[in-house]
Amino acid sequence: MNKSPIRFDNTTWPVPGKFHGGIKPEEYKSISNQTEIQKLNPPESLLIPIRQSIGNPGKIVVKVGDEIIQGQLLVDNTDTSGANVHAPASGIVKQISSVKLGHLSGLPETSILIHCNNHSEQKNGDSSSGTVTEFRFELLDWLSAPPEVLLARVQQAGIVGLGGATFPTHIKLSKKLDQLIVNAMECEPYITCDDRMLRELAAQVVAGAQITAKTLNAELIIFAIEDNKSEAIASLQKEILTNNAPTKMQIYVAPTKYPSGGEKQLIELIHNIQLPHNKLPASQGMVIQNVATVHAIFKAVQQGKPLTSRLVTVTGNQVSRPGNYWIPFGTSVEFIIKKLCINNTDENSRSVIMGGPLMGQKVSNLKMVITKKSNCLIINDNKNEKNWLTESTSHQQCIRCSECEKVCPAQLLPQQLYWFSQSEQWDKLQAQGLKDCIECGACAYVCPSKIPLVHYYRFAKSSIQQKQLNQNKSDKAKSRFEFREMRIARQKQERKMKHQKAAENRKMASKDLSDDPAGKQNAINEALARVKQKKNHLSNQNAPGKEE
């Protein structure tokens, strides 16, 4: 690990490093970061996808007709590589089916439909009536709890990376590492949920970071944040200076530039080292967690709450009440639009984006729901929309200006990737490092021909993945065929050897008898005696007077 100077005196970081490329788009953050965090109560129905993380889906542990309480386990992923899913509100399970929810693949997702019964306003299961309306884990004293207990709680709570990757957090925290980096860069335009969380909930974020550091056995916590978030920086610094926590903490402030929140870019900024190809931050003795993720860890350990909602930025020029809202998972985009008084109700004249304007996706189905991956919802008028996510096929031809290469933070050749994607040359794409593309959209942002480059890369990645799946199936089928052929050949050879041995035994027996005439005659007599005995036995059975 690079031994660049690290300060432990709770002041701001020295002169930051830099990474290749990047852009400085308009921010549009003031639309949503001026108001305090609010809560959006659940609608009448919640539609919960059972898979909300990277990894295999788990086992559904409820059935239609079950009455459930808020926080109750719906999907158990204990034995898989995924994350648990819990009920965001109390209610009744009405349906479990496959539903199309606007996934980029276009495929339906197995989901659980819950009809809520408005228990969200009640306190907890220890009310005077004795009615349990919310499930909570047993509270833990994290200072005395061993790391394995804290790790188990993170897994039980279904916590994933809330920066957008949704990688199960308990897997990332399963190794002992030296350093925890809390990613508060939030570099993409419009998104402000991490900013507001640090302004208002810095104490809880710091506590969550301390719990995470203890789970990792880390010696240092670095809070990385861009310099355009002065209020969040001040709130965080105040909390660090007054917090008597066991693990040392440091604030790293970087110049505002997109995409400084990428893992590789962040490591290059902080430590001035490039993460090796196909290597994770753990290989350098560090782990990176989003602000919202460490806050979720705080709630799971110190409040006993599983992950059932998240802070979402709702913004855009068509939102009457833009801001950051705690929204239960399973809440539809349609409900949010109606609840937050969207100015323009004409669906044809507005654009809805889930996620940021550079890395998100356009919402064509308003039944699409908030999940653990959703950090932002942008609703703009079509006339004023910045076409950062355009999927238009009317773009111009590539003019080979190389602007895309200049801004690529992964130091790839976007122009080459585009050509190979167009011609479906998958092997050449992989050789060009397509896997290293973080789909940040910087190349498409600066492209004078307005080519939707990221869409080509996403198409190529999914095609390569499908090709690999097909190849794996083919390899397995070939392996099974070859094993069958080998088994048939072995059985055939075994039968042949058996027959040969039997023939040799008969030959040896015949030879022995020919050498011993007396023995041969005895063998004949014994055979005749056996035949005669058998005939007598049959005649006795058929004699008259015998009972049948």
Helices and strands as residue ranges (DSSP letters): G 29-31, E 38-39, E 45-49, E 59-60, E 67-68, E 73-76, E 85-86, E 91-99, E 109-116, G 119-121, H 147-156, H 169-172, E 179-184, H 193-216, E 220-226, H 230-242, E 248-254, H 263-271, G 281-284, E 286-290, H 291-302, E 309-315, E 323-328, H 333-339, G 347-349, E 350-354, E 361-362, E 376-381, G 387-389, H 403-407, H 414-422, H 426-431, G 434-436, H 442-446, H 453-515, H 517-541
